[in-house]
Amino acid sequence: MSAFSSAGGITFAAERWALNTYSCHQDRRDPDGLATRTRISKQILAARDIETVPERQEGDAIWPNSRVPGFIPFEMPDYIHGTAPDERSRLSALNNLLNSRTLAEIAPKPGDHVLDIGSGLGQLSRAIASATQRTVIGIEYSPDQIAEADRQAAAANESHLVEFRQGDAANPPLSDSERGAFDLAHTRFVLEHVKDPLAVVRAMVAAIRPGGRIVISDDDHDVLRLHPEPPGLRELWNAYIRLYERSGMDPYVGRRLIWLLKHAGAQPTRNTWVWFGACSGNPEFEPIVRNLIRVVQSAREQIIQHELLEADAFDSAIEQIRVFGKRDDAAVWFAMALAEGNRPL
Ligand SMILES: C[S@@+](CC[C@H](N)C(=O)[O-])C[C@H]1O[C@@H](n2cnc3c(N)ncnc32)[C@H](O)[C@@H]1O
């Protein structure tokens, strides 16, 4: 049970309301979320005395992108990377690197009705929809991510391909006719950011029809290799991994994907990697090294705040990775775990 949960109906709802209110603001005013989380905790304590939850007003800043009647307030998770503009551009660049390989593994078929959980900026959702020629439903908790995903879809003239709904991955806002009717449920780089990945995978299995497919992919942070290894990399990467654990997330969730499928009620059918490495001289080398630097940097303040690494050691290791990125004899290995299953007939 999370630190934000409590026993009673109205009190519980009031706590969630406070958490939603402040977490929505977190994206814009406090991308690292540290100051905000302190405020959230205080607000939750205050909310314990609230008797009723305020009605949502039209145009209210709370849940601005929820498009489903009867939307249920949910617990906003801590998202290590945040949604600041830098992080968004990193996520977009990562999508450019990985989407065609991921899409080949997902193998959506024309006509498939697809649910994409934790859709982020929606690039992969749109790529899937282009393959199915059918609108993909994306579930995403961050209103800021949804706003940017909508903006990017409109800029690409692809708004018709996607419908983004604000909601929690473990309790996606779906209508009765949608639940249990999707042909394919997909998620990428989300299970590592939730405290209860099994609840998310269960919700995905419940969303697909009997015989429908579920494809889940995520990191196993243990697989990173750089050679020649930049000084300080090991300590830096270790601190980054520890931050996941401190935040209640599993940095090694990639190795658990088949287990998650089975225990969520699916029949696993496939276990593989999506390659995500390169070497000097390869056009992907520079963007991969840049992604590595930016992904760790997005967690810099939290790593230092949690005393997982000193600021100087952090910055010096980042500098060493930059030097590594300019070598003509360097190699980097990383891969994303991907697993597939079916909902039994
Ligand atoms: C690393 S991004 C991946 C986005 C997209 N799946 C992709 O591969 O490009 C993770 C996304 O999951 C969202 N997210 C994290 N926890 C969530 C939750 N419990 N419910 C819904 N979305 C969540 C974050 O806001 C973020 O946009």
The ligand as an ORCA input file, in Angstrom:
! r2SCAN-3c Opt
* xyz 0 1
  C       9.220      6.730    -20.393
  S       7.641      7.305    -20.822
  C       7.211      6.157    -22.118
  C       6.162      6.685    -23.021
  C       5.800      5.762    -24.200
  N       5.224      4.522    -23.732
  C       7.020      5.516    -25.043
  O       7.523      4.386    -25.044
  O       7.475      6.455    -25.696
  C       6.597      6.758    -19.496
  C       5.225      7.421    -19.543
  O       4.353      6.732    -18.642
  C       3.573      7.679    -17.950
  N       3.140      7.036    -16.706
  C       3.918      6.678    -15.656
  N       3.174      6.083    -14.708
  C       1.894      6.052    -15.185
  C       0.653      5.560    -14.671
  N       0.572      4.966    -13.480
  N      -0.452      5.689    -15.412
  C      -0.409      6.283    -16.646
  N       0.727      6.775    -17.176
  C       1.866      6.654    -16.463
  C       4.508      8.868    -17.775
  O       3.799     10.078    -17.593
  C       5.262      8.873    -19.090
  O       4.622      9.678    -20.056
*
